[in-house]
């Protein structure tokens, strides 16, 4: 019985701390790949619910380019980090010149 209880405690802790991260390419242009990288991000809370809370989130391509001082965009990637759909963070990554 004690082993089962310990297994449930460890399994529950692992489930609670579980997270996922995924980076996806969004688009690429014919511009040469530059050395500059710009990022913009924002977090939403209670992402699994229809009333998810996203306050002041700006993970736009325009903000990422501005943050990196990029005027000619080469590639755009989107990274999403998810912790049990309670905290979802979106990050836009732009490369260019």
C-alpha positions, 0 to 999 in steps of 0.5 A: 500500500505504501508503494502505491501511495508513493507511486501516486505521489510521484506520478501526480508531481510529474503530471503537475510539472509537465510542460511542452515546448514546440517551435514551428516555422511560420514563413520565409522570404527571399531576403538573405538571412541576416545576423539580427534576431528579434523576439516578442512574447506574451503569456496567457493563463487558463489557456484551455478555457474559452475565457483564457486570460491574455492581458497586454500580449503582443507577440506580433511579427512587427514587434519582434522585428522592431525589438531586433532592429530588423528592417528586412525580414528573412524568417519568422518562427513561432514558439509555444510553451505550454504548462498544463494549459494553465500558462501558455507562452507564445514567442515570435522569433524573427531573423533578418537584416 
